[in-house]
Amino acid sequence: MSHMEDAKHRKARRQRRSVTDEFKAATVELVVSSGMTPGQIARELDLTETAVRSWVKQARVDGGKGPVGALTKAEKEELARLRKENREIKMDREILRRTAFFAKDQS
């Protein structure tokens, strides 16, 4: 089998889609209430099983039923915001340090 034929037989990579929080919540509710597995729900809704399992896991954490130390969605968002703010502060500090160095060197 040639390389081209082999590539055709491989499973095509799924295009990444964005879905709303409401859709995720409805999908999680469907998994919880229907008794179907995340894989079955994923196939029914043409989603990846990994995504559905991830949404179910995050919903459990957000509901206080996750493993110890797991971050809720709000905590993850705050952590991302704080990390960004920290990077910006470090950049500002480095700019000030370099400015002070050059100012001292000029005198």
Backbone as numpy.savetxt, mean C-alpha at the origin, in Angstrom:
# Nx Ny Nz CAx CAy CAz Cx Cy Cz
10.34 -24.72 -28.31 9.49 -23.55 -28.31 10.38 -22.31 -28.31
10.14 -21.39 -29.19 10.95 -20.18 -29.26 10.62 -19.25 -28.10
11.49 -18.28 -27.93 11.30 -17.30 -26.85 9.98 -16.55 -27.02
9.64 -16.21 -28.24 8.41 -15.46 -28.51 7.17 -16.30 -28.18
7.21 -17.58 -28.56 6.08 -18.45 -28.25 5.94 -18.65 -26.75
7.09 -18.79 -26.08 7.08 -18.95 -24.63 6.45 -17.74 -23.96
6.78 -16.56 -24.43 6.24 -15.32 -23.86 4.73 -15.25 -24.04
4.23 -15.76 -25.16 2.79 -15.73 -25.42 2.03 -16.65 -24.47
2.70 -17.75 -24.07 2.04 -18.71 -23.20 2.04 -18.30 -21.73
2.92 -17.40 -21.38 2.93 -16.92 -20.00 1.68 -16.10 -19.73
1.27 -16.13 -18.47 0.08 -15.36 -18.08 0.37 -13.87 -18.22
-0.52 -13.16 -18.87 -0.34 -11.72 -19.05 -0.42 -11.01 -17.71
0.43 -10.02 -17.55 0.43 -9.26 -16.30 -0.83 -8.42 -16.22
-1.47 -8.46 -15.07 -2.73 -7.75 -14.85 -2.45 -6.25 -14.69
-3.23 -5.45 -15.37 -3.13 -3.99 -15.27 -3.56 -3.55 -13.87
-2.78 -2.69 -13.25 -3.13 -2.19 -11.92 -4.31 -1.25 -12.03
-5.30 -1.50 -11.19 -6.49 -0.64 -11.16 -6.56 0.03 -9.80
-7.16 1.20 -9.77 -7.38 1.82 -8.46 -8.85 1.66 -8.12
-9.09 1.34 -6.87 -10.47 1.16 -6.41 -10.69 2.06 -5.19
-11.92 2.40 -4.97 -12.26 3.28 -3.86 -12.25 2.53 -2.54
-12.14 3.28 -1.46 -12.22 2.67 -0.13 -13.58 2.01 0.08
-14.62 2.59 -0.51 -15.96 2.02 -0.38 -16.04 0.66 -1.06
-15.41 0.54 -2.23 -15.39 -0.74 -2.93 -14.64 -1.79 -2.12
-13.50 -1.39 -1.55 -12.73 -2.31 -0.72 -13.56 -2.77 0.48
-14.23 -1.82 1.13 -15.05 -2.16 2.31 -16.18 -3.10 1.92
-16.81 -2.87 0.78 -17.90 -3.73 0.33 -17.38 -5.13 0.01
-16.20 -5.20 -0.57 -15.59 -6.50 -0.89 -15.27 -7.26 0.38
-14.71 -6.57 1.36 -14.40 -7.20 2.65 -15.68 -7.70 3.30
-16.71 -6.88 3.28 -18.00 -7.28 3.87 -18.55 -8.52 3.17
-18.38 -8.58 1.87 -18.82 -9.75 1.11 -18.06 -11.01 1.55
-16.77 -10.88 1.76 -15.98 -12.03 2.23 -16.46 -12.47 3.61
-16.66 -11.51 4.50 -17.05 -11.82 5.88 -18.46 -12.40 5.94
-19.39 -11.83 5.20 -20.79 -12.22 5.33 -21.19 -13.41 4.47
-20.46 -13.65 3.39 -20.90 -14.69 2.45 -20.41 -16.09 2.80
-19.34 -16.16 3.58 -18.75 -17.46 3.88 -17.86 -17.96 2.75
-17.73 -17.15 1.69 -16.85 -17.52 0.58 -15.42 -17.12 0.94
-14.47 -17.76 0.32 -13.07 -17.44 0.57 -12.69 -16.17 -0.19
-11.61 -15.49 0.24 -11.14 -14.34 -0.52 -10.83 -14.70 -1.98
-10.33 -15.90 -2.21 -10.04 -16.33 -3.58 -11.30 -16.43 -4.43
-12.36 -16.96 -3.84 -13.63 -17.08 -4.58 -14.19 -15.70 -4.90
-14.16 -14.82 -3.91 -14.66 -13.45 -4.12 -13.81 -12.75 -5.19
-12.49 -12.93 -5.11 -11.59 -12.30 -6.08 -11.94 -12.74 -7.50
-12.17 -14.03 -7.69 -12.53 -14.53 -9.03 -13.87 -13.96 -9.49
-14.83 -13.88 -8.58 -16.15 -13.34 -8.93 -16.07 -11.87 -9.37
-15.19 -11.12 -8.71 -15.10 -9.68 -8.98 -13.93 -9.32 -9.90
-13.25 -10.31 -10.45 -12.10 -10.11 -11.32 -11.02 -9.26 -10.64
-10.67 -9.69 -9.43 -9.61 -9.04 -8.65 -8.52 -10.07 -8.39
-7.40 -9.61 -7.88 -6.38 -10.57 -7.48 -6.68 -11.04 -6.06
-6.41 -12.30 -5.81 -6.65 -12.86 -4.48 -5.79 -12.15 -3.45
-4.57 -11.79 -3.84 -3.67 -11.10 -2.93 -4.27 -9.78 -2.45
-4.87 -9.04 -3.36 -5.47 -7.75 -3.00 -6.62 -7.96 -2.02
-7.49 -8.90 -2.31 -8.65 -9.13 -1.44 -8.18 -9.58 -0.05
-7.23 -10.49 0.00 -6.70 -10.93 1.30 -6.10 -9.76 2.07
-5.39 -8.89 1.37 -4.79 -7.72 2.01 -5.86 -6.79 2.58
-6.94 -6.58 1.83 -8.02 -5.72 2.31 -8.69 -6.32 3.54
-8.90 -7.62 3.54 -9.53 -8.30 4.68 -8.62 -8.17 5.91
-7.33 -8.41 5.71 -6.37 -8.31 6.82 -6.34 -6.90 7.40
-6.31 -5.88 6.52 -6.28 -4.50 6.99 -7.57 -4.14 7.72
-8.70 -4.64 7.24 -9.99 -4.37 7.90 -9.99 -4.95 9.31
-9.40 -6.13 9.47 -9.32 -6.73 10.80 -8.46 -5.87 11.72
-7.32 -5.40 11.21 -6.44 -4.55 12.01 -7.17 -3.26 12.39
-7.83 -2.64 11.42 -8.56 -1.39 11.68 -9.69 -1.60 12.68
-10.23 -2.81 12.72 -11.30 -3.14 13.66 -10.80 -3.60 15.02
-9.47 -3.54 15.23 -8.90 -3.91 16.52 -8.71 -5.41 16.69
-8.78 -6.16 15.61 -8.67 -7.62 15.71 -7.41 -8.15 15.02
-6.45 -7.27 14.78 -5.23 -7.69 14.11 -4.17 -8.13 15.09
-3.03 -8.56 14.57 -1.94 -8.98 15.44 -1.37 -7.80 16.23
-0.72 -8.09 17.34 -0.12 -7.05 18.17 0.91 -6.30 17.35
0.85 -4.98 17.41 1.82 -4.14 16.70 1.42 -3.78 15.28
0.36 -4.37 14.76 -0.08 -4.05 13.40 -0.65 -2.62 13.39
-0.33 -1.88 12.33 -0.78 -0.50 12.23 -2.11 -0.39 11.52
-2.99 0.45 12.06 -4.25 0.73 11.38 -3.97 1.60 10.17
-4.96 1.74 9.31 -4.80 2.58 8.12 -4.46 4.01 8.52
-5.12 4.52 9.54 -4.87 5.90 10.00 -3.43 6.03 10.51
-2.96 5.01 11.22 -1.59 5.05 11.74 -0.57 4.97 10.60
-0.86 4.17 9.58 0.03 4.09 8.42 0.10 5.43 7.69
-1.05 6.08 7.55 -1.09 7.39 6.89 -0.31 8.42 7.69
-0.47 8.41 9.02 0.27 9.34 9.87 1.77 9.07 9.80
2.15 7.81 9.81 3.56 7.45 9.71 4.16 7.94 8.39
3.45 7.76 7.30 3.92 8.24 6.00 4.07 9.75 6.00
3.09 10.45 6.59 3.15 11.91 6.66 4.34 12.37 7.50
4.55 11.71 8.63 5.67 12.08 9.51 7.02 11.78 8.86
7.12 10.69 8.14 8.38 10.37 7.45 8.68 11.41 6.38
7.65 11.84 5.65 7.84 12.87 4.63 8.28 14.17 5.28
7.61 14.54 6.37 7.96 15.76 7.09 9.39 15.68 7.61
9.80 14.54 8.11 11.15 14.34 8.62 12.18 14.51 7.49
11.90 13.94 6.31 12.81 14.11 5.16 12.96 15.58 4.81
11.84 16.31 4.81 11.88 17.73 4.46 12.67 18.52 5.49
12.50 18.20 6.76 13.24 18.90 7.82 14.73 18.62 7.68
15.10 17.38 7.39 16.51 17.05 7.21 17.10 17.80 6.02
16.33 17.91 4.93 16.81 18.67 3.77 16.98 20.14 4.13
16.02 20.72 4.85 16.11 22.12 5.26 17.34 22.33 6.15
17.56 21.41 7.08 18.70 21.51 7.99 20.01 21.45 7.21
20.09 20.57 6.22 21.31 20.44 5.41 21.56 21.71 4.61
20.49 22.30 4.07 20.63 23.56 3.33 21.15 24.65 4.25
20.60 24.75 5.47 21.04 25.76 6.43 22.50 25.53 6.83
22.88 24.27 7.02 24.25 23.94 7.40 25.22 24.37 6.30
24.87 24.08 5.06 25.74 24.46 3.94 25.80 25.97 3.77
24.66 26.62 3.96 24.62 28.08 3.85 25.51 28.70 4.92
25.43 28.20 6.14 26.25 28.71 7.24 27.73 28.46 6.96
28.07 27.31 6.41 29.46 26.99 6.09 30.01 27.97 5.06
29.26 28.24 4.00 29.72 29.16 2.96 29.76 30.60 3.47
28.81 30.96 4.32 28.80 32.31 4.87 30.03 32.52 5.75
30.39 31.51 6.55 31.56 31.60 7.41 32.84 31.66 6.56
32.87 30.92 5.47 34.01 30.86 4.59 34.21 32.19 3.87
33.16 32.96 3.65 33.23 34.23 2.94 33.76 35.35 3.80
33.67 35.21 5.13 34.10 36.31 5.99 35.56 36.29 6.30
